[in-house]
Amino acid sequence: MKLSVIIPVYNEETTLAEIIRRVRATGLAHEIIAVDDGSTDSSTQILADLQSNGTPPLTILRHERNQGKGAAIRTGLTAVTGDLVLVQDADLEYDPADYSTLLAPFADPTVEVVCGSRNLRRNPRSSFAFYWGGRLLSWIANWLYGAHITDEATGYKMFRTHLLREIRLESNGFEFCPEVTAKLLQRGAVIQEVPISYTPRSWEEGKKIRWYDGLIAIWTLIKYRFFYRGNQQRARLIRRPIDQQWAMVGITLLGALLRLPQLGAQSIAFDEGYSVAVGSADWSTLFQATLSSGVHPPLFYILYKLVLPLWGISEFGARFIAVVFGLLTIPLLYRLGHLMFNRQAGLLAAMLLAVNPLHTWLSQEARMYIILILLSTGNMLLFWQALRTGQRKYWIGLTTVSGMAFNLHYFSLLIPLIQFTTILGNFRRYSRRFRLWTASQFIAGIILLPWLVAIARREHQSFGIGFLVKPHFLDLPLTLWNFTIGLSFHPFWPSTALFLSLVTAVLLNGLRRRGESFRFAQVILVLWVFLPLVLVWTISQRSSFYADRYLSFVLPGLILLLAFGATRMARSPWRVGLIAGLVAASGYGLVTTHLDPAFQKDNWRGAASYVMQNEQPGDAILLYTTHIKFSFSYYYQGNAPQKPISLNLDNFPIEPLTEGHRRAWVVYPYTRRPTHYPMQPLMPDGYWDDDPARNPLLVEWLQARADNVLDYRHFRGVEIWLIDLTAGR
């Protein structure tokens, strides 16, 4: 069999000669076809120099302008004369010494495609994002096409030439790989994999693929799964109905469309600034800062430190990981709804989560609450499967996810209470599972134990949540309002009342028992939603811990109850109307929360920019608290020193801080009532005059200099004074 090697070339002057030398050195290639894809460096001249000497012969084709890898392969394929064809990248990541390994399976005449897998042999990894991005593509390809490949994105794919020509390639760029994979699997072709070596190069060394090429690859796999109508032999395709798959893909894409646009439009808010600062710090500072605060266990900041370098610390990059976790929750909730009730309930639950205003908002925040929602959903899914099947893999999964949740947020410790109460109410049925569940949660708790010991040994036993106010009875329904359509006091109040009535009616239908007893799934969901709310509300009458964001892990259970309440009705126009109404209610909530200023993040970008534009030598910046330094410094790149005037409950004398300076900028943030944060309206004219907890030292200092105020600015959530310090000196 004759092997033809296609080499797409675009500005590869540093490696081009060496890769052609290696291909020729194998003695296995019948011909080499190099496609110069509009190179602007010396690659064109190098190819010309190599063409006149060496075997096998080198054929050179050229594009006048750069068109992409896929276009270069299509051009090269027109000149192929061999029985087999292989695409060889012009860099040195893939070694031609593996040609013999790729050729060996073709001794069997039934073999049509052989791919080299980097994951069947221990190889270096280029980067966290690139490696796991490739793994994700393989998983998506397997899920969509019912395949079992380990490395979809591999650059080493060897085909019988007639097969590659028959599938009619269309792609121009790096999406060649997912296109050819999709079309081969659509035909029913068996992709055989063999282990290969891999030496990754970095972007600094000339790697051209970028993160958005991964998104294009995912779309390519989806596109050819659902919209391609070429020559298909669908013998091996997917185990699930196509309408179900299409619905889940569409719902997840809808969720992405609602979360990704304008992701970086708003300023980094207070807590987000803390996340970025701690996630960007060294490991020692990370643990010291997390321990000093004590508000949350360290897992989020550890995870954030690992992923933050992948996307950068721009507003978009800082929040992108939250979007990813938010989108992962959508199919996970579908799976749980499908298992608890039926496919229709699962799909509706996924749709309601995709358009849920609160979930969308938390998916656009660089904090841990969206991960808490994901882990709580996964935890309850594994709990359900462990109780139902008793299989070891589910108990191991439950232990792992519980341990992660415990180390993410203390409120996740309420999830075992929900599960314990569930088992206790059905003890006769699940008594044998109780020991396994107890062992699972004990092991998960041990993972948190070192952190709890460190917290207990701190010198100051403060948890930094003294700002939470005592909740009233009305806060319970307000939380449910917030979790369903978003707690927005918008002028469209008749529409709000109508949609709230609809949501309430559907929820009551989900709570209604049929016959003499409730369904087991209903019991779990009722405990999941209402036990944490009532328990935390009760405890908070003495010392408040009540905040919607802390309780956000009940959101999936509430949505499942709504989905069940709507889909349990007999098929009728009323049922269709209820489902449409629920989705419309969430859509309405998205619109009203988008228009509501209460959902706008504090404008630290504008405040810092204004100070930078108007500062002068000799200025000082007085920050109201140490904590706002994270958000202010994220944007402020000026030269004036930043001096906090308070730390926790300690207020510092101001005169020593301003000594030697001519002017002082006073930066004061006003927080909103935090119970249903951020769903409380901002004060249009500032909050300083109405703040009952104002720093008394700053009040006295500002009053003494009332005639020396040179400027005052009010940004969303931030007030700034500019004080002349020279007057009276």
VOFI-351028 format. One record per residue (C-alpha): x, y, z. Coordinates in steps of 0.1 Angstrom, whole numbers, padded with zeros to 4 digits, always signed. Layout:
BEGIN
XYZ;...
END
This chain:
BEGIN
+0000+0000+0000;+0012+0035-0009;+0011+0062+0017;+0006+0098+0008;+0015+0125+0034;-0002+0159+0033;+0016+0187+0052;-0004+0219+0057;+0022+0247+0060;+0016+0282+0074;+0046+0301+0087;+0065+0271+0100;+0101+0282+0090;+0116+0269+0123;+0104+0233+0120;+0095+0228+0083;+0128+0214+0071;+0132+0191+0100;+0097+0176+0097;+0102+0168+0060;+0135+0152+0068;+0118+0130+0094;+0090+0120+0071;+0116+0110+0044;+0137+0092+0070;+0109+0067+0077;+0110+0053+0042;+0073+0046+0044;+0059+0076+0025;+0051+0072-0012;+0048+0109-0017;+0048+0142+0003;+0023+0169-0006;+0031+0202+0011;+0003+0229+0009;+0017+0264+0015;-0013+0281+0030;-0003+0317+0023;+0029+0317+0044;+0045+0351+0049;+0078+0339+0064;+0105+0319+0047;+0085+0287+0045;+0079+0291+0008;+0116+0293+0001;+0124+0264+0023;+0099+0242+0004;+0114+0253-0029;+0149+0243-0017;+0137+0209-0005;+0117+0200-0036;+0148+0194-0058;+0164+0168-0036;+0155+0138-0015;+0129+0111-0017;+0101+0105-0017;+0092+0134-0041;+0078+0166-0026;+0048+0182-0044;+0042+0218-0035;+0008+0235-0038;+0001+0270-0027;-0027+0293-0016;-0022+0329-0023;-0038+0338+0010;-0042+0319+0043;-0074+0298+0042;-0069+0274+0071;-0059+0239+0078;-0090+0223+0065;-0087+0242+0032;-0051+0231+0029;-0060+0194+0034;-0088+0196+0007;-0063+0211-0017;-0037+0185-0009;-0062+0157-0013;-0067+0166-0050;-0030+0156-0057;-0029+0124-0036;-0021+0092-0056;-0015+0068-0028;-0039+0042-0013;-0036+0057+0022;-0034+0093+0032;-0021+0109+0064;-0022+0145+0075;+0011+0156+0091;+0013+0189+0110;+0044+0209+0100;+0055+0214+0136;+0072+0186+0156;+0044+0177+0180;+0037+0144+0161;+0066+0121+0153;+0067+0104+0119;+0084+0075+0137;+0049+0064+0146;+0039+0058+0109;+0047+0021+0112;+0023+0019+0142;-0005+0036+0123;+0001+0015+0092;+0000-0019+0109;-0038-0022+0113;-0043-0017+0076;-0030-0052+0070;-0066-0061+0077;-0085-0050+0045;-0116-0042+0065;-0098-0014+0084;-0107+0020+0070;-0094+0045+0096;-0067+0045+0122;-0062+0073+0146;-0032+0079+0169;-0042+0085+0205;-0021+0105+0227;-0040+0092+0257;-0032+0055+0252;+0004+0063+0262;+0020+0084+0289;+0028+0117+0271;+0036+0153+0282;+0006+0177+0284;+0007+0210+0267;-0016+0229+0292;-0045+0222+0315;-0070+0238+0292;-0057+0221+0260;-0056+0187+0276;-0090+0188+0292;-0105+0206+0262;-0094+0176+0241;-0109+0152+0266;-0142+0171+0265;-0143+0169+0227;-0138+0131+0229;-0166+0128+0255;-0190+0149+0234;-0182+0129+0202;-0188+0097+0221;-0220+0109+0236;-0234+0123+0203;-0223+0094+0181;-0222+0064+0204;-0185+0060+0198;-0156+0049+0221;-0127+0071+0210;-0101+0084+0235;-0086+0113+0215;-0109+0130+0190;-0086+0160+0185;-0055+0140+0176;-0036+0153+0146;-0027+0118+0134;-0055+0103+0114;-0048+0079+0086;-0075+0070+0061;-0080+0049+0030;-0079+0076+0003;-0112+0067-0013;-0130+0071+0020;-0116+0105+0027;-0127+0117-0007;-0162+0102-0004;-0171+0121+0028;-0167+0155+0010;-0148+0177+0033;-0161+0212+0038;-0142+0228+0067;-0115+0254+0062;-0100+0257+0097;-0091+0235+0126;-0126+0221+0126;-0114+0196+0100;-0108+0171+0129;-0143+0171+0143;-0158+0173+0108;-0140+0141+0096;-0147+0124+0129;-0185+0132+0127;-0188+0122+0091;-0170+0089+0096;-0191+0080+0125;-0222+0090+0106;-0213+0065+0080;-0209+0038+0106;-0171+0036+0101;-0151+0020+0128;-0123+0042+0141;-0094+0021+0153;-0069+0038+0177;-0032+0031+0184;-0009+0047+0209;+0014+0074+0196;+0040+0098+0211;+0034+0135+0215;+0057+0165+0222;+0035+0196+0227;+0047+0230+0219;+0035+0262+0235;+0017+0292+0221;+0050+0311+0225;+0066+0285+0202;+0040+0290+0175;+0010+0269+0184;-0018+0284+0164;-0050+0268+0179;-0069+0290+0203;-0096+0285+0230;-0124+0296+0206;-0114+0268+0182;-0126+0244+0209;-0161+0261+0208;-0161+0258+0170;-0152+0221+0173;-0181+0215+0197;-0205+0232+0173;-0191+0212+0144;-0198+0179+0162;-0233+0191+0170;-0239+0205+0135;-0230+0173+0117;-0249+0151+0142;-0282+0169+0137;-0281+0188+0104;-0259+0168+0081;-0277+0147+0055;-0249+0132+0035;-0242+0095+0027;-0250+0080+0061;-0250+0044+0073;-0266+0049+0108;-0260+0014+0121;-0240+0024+0152;-0256+0058+0160;-0268+0069+0193;-0287+0050+0219;-0310+0079+0229;-0339+0093+0207;-0327+0121+0185;-0354+0145+0197;-0342+0141+0233;-0306+0148+0223;-0316+0177+0202;-0336+0192+0230;-0308+0189+0256;-0283+0204+0232;-0306+0232+0223;-0315+0239+0260;-0278+0240+0269;-0269+0263+0240;-0298+0285+0250;-0283+0287+0285;-0249+0296+0270;-0265+0324+0249;-0281+0339+0280;-0249+0338+0300;-0220+0345+0277;-0229+0378+0259;-0220+0408+0280;-0202+0386+0305;-0175+0412+0310;-0197+0443+0306;-0202+0450+0343;-0175+0459+0368;-0159+0433+0391;-0179+0436+0422;-0168+0435+0459;-0167+0397+0465;-0155+0391+0429;-0125+0413+0436;-0117+0392+0466;-0120+0360+0445;-0096+0374+0419;-0071+0387+0445;-0070+0355+0464;-0070+0333+0433;-0041+0353+0419;-0020+0351+0451;+0006+0325+0459;-0005+0294+0478;+0006+0306+0512;-0013+0339+0509;-0043+0320+0495;-0046+0298+0526;-0038+0326+0550;-0065+0349+0535;-0091+0322+0534;-0084+0312+0569;-0084+0347+0582;-0118+0354+0566;-0132+0321+0577;-0164+0327+0557;-0158+0298+0533;-0137+0267+0531;-0108+0268+0507;-0119+0246+0478;-0133+0274+0456;-0101+0295+0459;-0079+0264+0452;-0100+0256+0421;-0100+0293+0411;-0063+0296+0413;-0059+0265+0390;-0083+0277+0363;-0077+0315+0365;-0045+0314+0343;-0065+0297+0316;-0088+0326+0309;-0070+0355+0324;-0082+0380+0350;-0103+0402+0327;-0140+0405+0337;-0148+0379+0311;-0121+0355+0321;-0128+0359+0358;-0164+0349+0353;-0161+0324+0325;-0155+0294+0349;-0188+0302+0366;-0206+0300+0332;-0190+0266+0326;-0203+0252+0359;-0237+0268+0354;-0241+0251+0320;-0229+0217+0334;-0258+0219+0359;-0284+0220+0331;-0279+0184+0317;-0273+0171+0352;-0306+0184+0364;-0323+0168+0334;-0308+0135+0343;-0320+0138+0379;-0355+0148+0368;-0356+0119+0343;-0347+0094+0370;-0371+0108+0396;-0401+0113+0374;-0399+0110+0336;-0381+0125+0305;-0406+0153+0301;-0401+0165+0337;-0363+0163+0332;-0364+0184+0300;-0387+0210+0315;-0365+0212+0346;-0335+0217+0324;-0353+0244+0304;-0364+0262+0336;-0329+0262+0349;-0314+0275+0316;-0337+0306+0317;-0338+0310+0355;-0329+0346+0364;-0311+0338+0396;-0291+0309+0381;-0282+0331+0352;-0270+0359+0375;-0249+0336+0396;-0234+0320+0365;-0221+0355+0357;-0204+0360+0391;-0169+0350+0400;-0180+0333+0432;-0186+0298+0445;-0224+0297+0446;-0229+0284+0411;-0205+0255+0419;-0225+0249+0451;-0256+0245+0429;-0238+0221+0406;-0224+0200+0435;-0258+0198+0453;-0275+0186+0421;-0248+0160+0416;-0249+0150+0452;-0287+0144+0451;-0284+0125+0418;-0258+0102+0433;-0278+0098+0465;-0308+0088+0445;-0289+0062+0425;-0271+0049+0455;-0304+0043+0474;-0321+0028+0443;-0293+0005+0431;-0268+0002+0459;-0240+0000+0434;-0205+0008+0447;-0197+0034+0420;-0226+0056+0432;-0215+0054+0469;-0179+0063+0459;-0193+0092+0438;-0215+0104+0466;-0185+0104+0490;-0164+0123+0466;-0190+0149+0457;-0200+0154+0493;-0164+0159+0503;-0160+0185+0476;-0192+0203+0486;-0182+0204+0523;-0149+0220+0514;-0167+0245+0491;-0193+0260+0514;-0204+0253+0550;-0241+0253+0540;-0235+0221+0520;-0235+0204+0554;-0272+0208+0553;-0274+0183+0524;-0266+0153+0546;-0294+0164+0569;-0318+0163+0540;-0306+0128+0531;-0307+0116+0567;-0343+0128+0571;-0352+0111+0538;-0337+0077+0549;-0352+0081+0584;-0387+0086+0569;-0383+0054+0548;-0360+0035+0573;-0377+0001+0569;-0371+0002+0531;-0336+0016+0532;-0322+0004+0565;-0295-0016+0548;-0284+0014+0529;-0282+0036+0560;-0248+0022+0571;-0233+0028+0537;-0247+0063+0536;-0233+0070+0571;-0199+0057+0562;-0200+0078+0530;-0207+0110+0549;-0182+0102+0576;-0154+0098+0551;-0165+0130+0533;-0165+0149+0566;-0130+0137+0574;-0118+0156+0543;-0131+0188+0559;-0117+0180+0594;-0082+0196+0589;-0098+0228+0578;-0121+0229+0608;-0092+0223+0631;-0073+0252+0615;-0104+0274+0619;-0108+0265+0656;-0072+0274+0663;-0075+0309+0649;-0067+0337+0673;-0099+0357+0663;-0130+0336+0659;-0148+0358+0634;-0166+0347+0603;-0171+0380+0586;-0209+0377+0582;-0220+0401+0609;-0237+0422+0582;-0265+0397+0578;-0297+0409+0593;-0323+0390+0612;-0349+0377+0587;-0386+0383+0590;-0413+0358+0582;-0419+0375+0549;-0383+0367+0538;-0393+0330+0532;-0418+0337+0504;-0395+0364+0491;-0367+0338+0488;-0390+0315+0468;-0400+0345+0446;-0363+0353+0441;-0355+0317+0432;-0383+0314+0406;-0386+0346+0386;-0362+0369+0404;-0370+0394+0431;-0374+0424+0410;-0397+0452+0421;-0403+0464+0386;-0431+0488+0375;-0446+0459+0355;-0462+0447+0388;-0495+0433+0372;-0474+0410+0351;-0453+0401+0380;-0484+0392+0401;-0498+0371+0373;-0466+0351+0368;-0461+0346+0406;-0497+0333+0408;-0489+0308+0380;-0457+0297+0397;-0475+0293+0430;-0503+0272+0415;-0478+0249+0397;-0457+0245+0429;-0488+0236+0449;-0497+0210+0423;-0462+0196+0426;-0467+0193+0464;-0501+0177+0461;-0502+0140+0469;-0519+0115+0447;-0540+0090+0465;-0530+0082+0501;-0493+0090+0499;-0466+0111+0484;-0442+0099+0459;-0407+0092+0473;-0392+0117+0449;-0417+0144+0461;-0406+0137+0497;-0369+0142+0488;-0376+0174+0469;-0398+0189+0497;-0371+0182+0522;-0344+0196+0498;-0363+0229+0494;-0380+0236+0527;-0359+0220+0554;-0329+0242+0548;-0350+0273+0544;-0370+0268+0576;-0340+0256+0597;-0317+0285+0587;-0345+0310+0591;-0352+0296+0627;-0315+0297+0637;-0312+0332+0622;-0336+0346+0648;-0307+0345+0672;-0277+0349+0650;-0284+0355+0614;-0270+0333+0586;-0300+0338+0563;-0290+0349+0528;-0304+0337+0495;-0270+0331+0479;-0260+0308+0508;-0293+0289+0503;-0290+0287+0465;-0283+0250+0466;-0320+0244+0471;-0328+0260+0437;-0325+0227+0417;-0350+0210+0440;-0375+0239+0437;-0372+0237+0399;-0378+0200+0399;-0409+0204+0420;-0422+0230+0395;-0414+0207+0365;-0432+0178+0382;-0462+0200+0391;-0465+0210+0354;-0459+0176+0338;-0480+0155+0362;-0512+0169+0347;-0530+0149+0320;-0521+0158+0285;-0543+0187+0275;-0541+0223+0264;-0540+0232+0301;-0508+0213+0305;-0492+0229+0275;-0503+0263+0287;-0488+0257+0322;-0455+0246+0308;-0454+0276+0284;-0464+0299+0312;-0436+0286+0335;-0410+0292+0308;-0425+0326+0300;-0424+0335+0337;-0387+0328+0338;-0382+0347+0306;-0401+0376+0321;-0379+0375+0351;-0348+0376+0329;-0361+0408+0313;-0371+0425+0344;-0340+0417+0363;-0319+0429+0333;-0338+0462+0335;-0337+0465+0373;-0307+0485+0386;-0307+0462+0416;-0291+0436+0395;-0263+0459+0383;-0229+0454+0399;-0212+0483+0417;-0194+0505+0393;-0158+0502+0406;-0145+0506+0370;-0160+0540+0367;-0150+0551+0402;-0113+0541+0398;-0111+0555+0363;-0124+0589+0375;-0098+0590+0403;-0070+0581+0378;-0081+0608+0354;-0082+0636+0380;-0055+0627+0405;-0025+0649+0411;+0009+0645+0427;+0005+0646+0465;-0029+0629+0465;-0038+0600+0488;-0067+0576+0485;-0086+0568+0517;-0105+0535+0513;-0134+0531+0536;-0124+0495+0545;-0095+0472+0537;-0118+0449+0519;-0128+0473+0491;-0091+0475+0481;-0096+0443+0461;-0122+0458+0437;-0108+0493+0436;-0072+0481+0429;-0085+0458+0402;-0091+0489+0381;-0069+0516+0397;-0035+0518+0380;-0025+0553+0393;+0003+0565+0416;-0015+0577+0446;-0011+0555+0478;-0042+0536+0489;-0048+0538+0526;-0077+0519+0543;-0092+0537+0572;-0107+0505+0589;-0102+0468+0592;-0131+0447+0603;-0144+0465+0634;-0112+0486+0640;-0113+0522+0628;-0080+0540+0622;-0073+0577+0630;-0074+0596+0597;-0050+0625+0603;-0019+0603+0604;-0030+0587+0571;-0032+0621+0553;-0001+0636+0567;+0022+0649+0540;-0005+0648+0513;-0022+0678+0496;-0055+0662+0487;-0074+0630+0498;-0099+0610+0478;-0124+0593+0501;-0139+0561+0486;-0170+0549+0503;-0190+0518+0492;-0226+0514+0503;-0238+0478+0505;-0273+0467+0500;-0295+0448+0523;-0279+0414+0519;-0307+0389+0526;-0318+0387+0490;-0286+0403+0475;-0284+0416+0449;-0322+0420+0446;-0324+0452+0467;-0326+0486+0449;-0296+0509+0450;-0299+0543+0466;-0301+0568+0437;-0285+0596+0456;-0260+0577+0477;-0263+0561+0511;-0238+0580+0533;-0264+0602+0550;-0287+0572+0558;-0260+0547+0568;-0266+0538+0605;-0232+0521+0608;-0210+0550+0594;-0174+0552+0607;-0177+0578+0634;-0141+0589+0628;-0148+0595+0592;-0180+0614+0599;-0162+0637+0623;-0133+0642+0598;-0156+0650+0569;-0178+0674+0589;-0147+0693+0599;-0137+0697+0563;-0172+0703+0548;-0159+0736+0533;-0129+0719+0517;-0147+0694+0495;-0134+0700+0460;-0155+0673+0443;-0181+0647+0449;-0191+0619+0426;-0217+0592+0429;-0212+0560+0410;-0234+0530+0412;-0227+0516+0446;-0197+0539+0453;-0194+0575+0466;-0163+0596+0462;-0152+0628+0479;-0121+0649+0470;-0109+0668+0500;-0084+0697+0500;-0060+0691+0529;-0040+0723+0525;-0067+0746+0538;-0061+0756+0574;-0027+0741+0576;
END
